[in-house]
Amino acid sequence: MIRDALAALRARRGRTVLAALGVLAASLVVGTSVTVGYSLATGFERSAERAQLPDVIARFPEQRLRRIDARVSALPNLETRSYRFEALNEDVSGNGHYTGKGAVTTVFEGRRGYTVVDGRDVRDGESGAVVVERGVAREWDLHVGDELSVEEHGTLRVSGIAVSPDNVAFPLASTARVYVSRAEHGGRVRPNVALLWLNDPDKADVTLAQARAVTFGLGKLQFITRTGVEILLSQAAGIVISLLVAFSLVALVAAGTMLAASAHAEVQRRLTGLGVQRALGFGPGRIAAQQAVEATLLAVPAAALGITLGALLVARPAAELLAALNELGPGPTGIAVPLVLSTAGVVALVVAAATWPAWRAARRPPIEILRGGDLARKPRGRARRRGESSGPLGHKSHPNEPAGRGSGLFALGVRFATAARGRWFAAVATIAVCAGVVTLMLALASLLERLREDPGTVGKRYQLAVQLDPSLIPDAERLPGVRDVGERYSIDAADSFRLGEPIRLVAYPGDHTRFENPPLAEGRRIQRPNEVEVGVGMADALGLKPGSTLAAQIPDGGEIRFKVAGIVRALENDGRIAWIQPDKLLATRPDLNPQVVVRLDSNSNAAAVTEGLVELGAELQPVGAAQTDNAAFLAVLAAVLRGVGLAVGLVCLYALVQALTVTARERRGAVALLRATGADAPTVGLVLAGAAVAVAVPAAIAGVVLELAIFGPAVSRLAASFASLPLGASVGQIALVIGGLLLLAALATLLVARRVMREPIIAGLREE
């Protein structure tokens, strides 16, 4: 059977190559999507395991090691612990670079909480050596053996380069982290950070509750869990990563649709051959098995090559993206398993899509199969109108007649493409999915730009934030262009019942919707000081609903409780955010200073307002959007999107070329007759252009509908179910997609027309 399958594939070499190219093109999308999606989705957990990231990080004022260890070692559920001394805002320089925001961490004996990816770690008792965070090493071009100048420690030699996934890498994070041993201080240094590893991380709340009790009197104490670390990372780029992973999943589904449609169309084209086989006595099972073997022989090398090329295309940009997040890539061995599984999935999909319709067709009587070929024929009665006979080309005017010649030839091409309804629908479906993914990419790029620059994306209605004496707020309100001014309090806290769950409280006197207006998902707005609106992310994590009680543990301030009035869709802080009135918060923490936020009129001059605020003595502060504006990170992100977009664009081009090639092959007799009557290359090109447009235009429209109705909402839900992400395409983006498809249609027409014109006319006339 394998020998017969190979012979059949060789006999129709042209179609075999075309089908293999289709599998390769779709597999290219699969390879890029799997590589990007898997690498980013598993990056944090993989890096945390490699680095032995602690389950809890505790920060406190400097304490004697013996005193703090006596309290920490008594905690329940504790597996092991280690300590650090962290000095911030230190001067660090090396290789011609300098920063005054160095984080110099002195590591004590025990687990480090980071992994060394090049060189070696600093040894206990060793002086003169330093381990540099990978982001600093990449940005400053530092290598093992280079010298680094560190404040108070002098010139140290780089012994290793490390990755610690408890924060994003420099310069995405402003601090440049380096690690030294206790010997740099002569052993006379007190810890201010404790790293805790638990026997059962799921019971971290018990450990944290006990920790707050036994460490009373140590001063300001802050805890952060692995969950908290993930949320902190999301403030830098988490939503971007979630969007990329969700986009990869949609592209993966799209590639599967393309493969299924292409394989099904190939079987439709071979219905006549299947009918002949049935007439010769082959049973449905034998025909289906033969089809399965042929599909397997074709799909295995094409899928393997396409997935490998796709993985290579985005491997470097994905690795750069992970490096910016201080995470580790899966490596060749780690990514091999999902790629092999993807190859098997592509092959299985191609085989199923080819075998199932072949088996269904083969169960019908041979004469019915032969009559039910792919090409539908028009009744002869419809070919005559008002006594005029249509020629063999299927249109009533002679090709050499000048009147309406162009439109007639174009319409002829449209009829050529749409005569085979099943194949035309498969081609439109394939290209529509491609167009939908490309439209989604454009909408995604636009959203990322807004997330970077527009605070309104996260529900903020104010444009400026400053530090200003509250007594000067009336003066700020009188500035030209200012619509509203208010006080904003913000504090990071923890849920009292689940101390491992970080939350953020935002308080405004009066109606907070004047300045922050996240969409209400359930319940109502707050009206009293004892009420709270919580984000969907917080509600899901803590099991809250309208009427529930939120108990918040305030750092250095005890506990405050609120009744949940409503649940809102908020993007900031992964949706783990709540809006309150400040009465209870200020009663607990009267030392909190508010940020003054300024909402501008729609046509106001922001620069002029800023200048007026500065004259009042205001200090400008950044208004947080939802992602970083780091140029290097955004460049890497663009490279990833370009890689996936290139793969999808190639699939679009292939699908158009395939549709035109098959149309030209099946209508080669009519095209040859057209050429025999004097048609030149532009004339044939006009016919093929009609066929291309008949596929491209409906596909473009269907693709836009797919993005607006399915792809956009799906990615929004997958990336951030706790918020509303505007992923609908704009009019300009829709026009760009349609124009791009028409351009690809023109390119496909040119390629196929050149091939058709090289074929001898007599070869085509034999088929007519």
HELIX and SHEET records of a PDB file:
HELIX    1   1 ILE A    2  ALA A   11  1                                  10    
HELIX    2   2 ARG A   13  ALA A   41  1                                  29    
HELIX    3   3 GLY A   43  ALA A   51  1                                   9    
HELIX    4   4 LEU A   65  VAL A   72  1                                   8    
HELIX    5   5 ARG A  134  TRP A  140  1                                   7    
HELIX    6   6 ARG A  182  HIS A  185  5                                   4    
HELIX    7   7 PRO A  201  LYS A  203  5                                   3    
HELIX    8   8 ALA A  204  VAL A  214  1                                  11    
HELIX    9   9 ARG A  226  LEU A  233  1                                   8    
HELIX   10  10 SER A  234  GLY A  238  3                                   5    
HELIX   11  11 ILE A  239  ARG A  269  1                                  31    
HELIX   12  12 LEU A  271  ALA A  279  1                                   9    
HELIX   13  13 PRO A  284  ALA A  324  1                                  41    
HELIX   14  14 GLY A  331  ALA A  362  1                                  32    
HELIX   15  15 PRO A  366  ARG A  371  1                                   6    
HELIX   16  16 ARG A  380  ALA A  383  5                                   4    
HELIX   17  17 ARG A  405  ALA A  419  1                                  15    
HELIX   18  18 ARG A  421  GLU A  453  1                                  33    
HELIX   19  19 PRO A  455  VAL A  458  5                                   4    
HELIX   20  20 PRO A  470  LEU A  472  5                                   3    
HELIX   21  21 ILE A  473  GLU A  477  1                                   5    
HELIX   22  22 HIS A  512  ARG A  514  5                                   3    
HELIX   23  23 VAL A  536  LEU A  542  1                                   7    
HELIX   24  24 GLU A  572  GLY A  575  5                                   4    
HELIX   25  25 ASP A  583  THR A  588  1                                   6    
HELIX   26  26 ALA A  606  GLU A  615  1                                  10    
HELIX   27  27 ALA A  631  GLU A  666  1                                  36    
HELIX   28  28 ARG A  668  ALA A  676  1                                   9    
HELIX   29  29 ALA A  681  LEU A  706  1                                  26    
HELIX   30  30 GLU A  707  PHE A  711  3                                   5    
HELIX   31  31 GLY A  712  ALA A  719  1                                   8    
HELIX   32  32 VAL A  731  ARG A  758  1                                  28    
HELIX   33  33 ILE A  761  GLU A  767  1                                   7    
SHEET    1   A 9 THR A 115  GLY A 119  0                                        
SHEET    2   A 9 GLY A 154  VAL A 163 -1                                        
SHEET    3   A 9 ALA A 129  GLU A 133  1                                        
SHEET    4   A 9 ALA A 176  SER A 181 -1                                        
SHEET    5   A 9 HIS A  97  VAL A 107  1                                        
SHEET    6   A 9 LEU A  78  GLY A  94 -1                                        
SHEET    7   A 9 VAL A 193  LEU A 198 -1                                        
SHEET    8   A 9 VAL A  56  ARG A  59 -1                                        
SHEET    9   A 9 GLN A 222  THR A 225 -1                                        
SHEET    1   B 7 THR A 115  GLY A 119  0                                        
SHEET    2   B 7 GLY A 154  VAL A 163 -1                                        
SHEET    3   B 7 ALA A 129  GLU A 133  1                                        
SHEET    4   B 7 ALA A 176  SER A 181 -1                                        
SHEET    5   B 7 HIS A  97  VAL A 107  1                                        
SHEET    6   B 7 LEU A  78  GLY A  94 -1                                        
SHEET    7   B 7 GLU A 147  VAL A 150 -1                                        
SHEET    1   C 2 ARG A 384  ARG A 385  0                                        
SHEET    2   C 2 GLU A 388  SER A 389 -1                                        
SHEET    1   D 9 LEU A 520  GLY A 523  0                                        
SHEET    2   D 9 GLY A 558  VAL A 568 -1                                        
SHEET    3   D 9 GLU A 531  GLY A 535  1                                        
SHEET    4   D 9 ILE A 577  ILE A 580 -1                                        
SHEET    5   D 9 PRO A 502  ALA A 507  1                                        
SHEET    6   D 9 VAL A 482  ASP A 495 -1                                        
SHEET    7   D 9 GLN A 595  LEU A 600 -1                                        
SHEET    8   D 9 LEU A 464  GLN A 467 -1                                        
SHEET    9   D 9 GLU A 619  GLN A 621 -1                                        
SHEET    1   E 7 LEU A 520  GLY A 523  0                                        
SHEET    2   E 7 GLY A 558  VAL A 568 -1                                        
SHEET    3   E 7 GLU A 531  GLY A 535  1                                        
SHEET    4   E 7 ILE A 577  ILE A 580 -1                                        
SHEET    5   E 7 PRO A 502  ALA A 507  1                                        
SHEET    6   E 7 VAL A 482  ASP A 495 -1                                        
SHEET    7   E 7 THR A 549  ILE A 554 -1                                        
END                                                                             
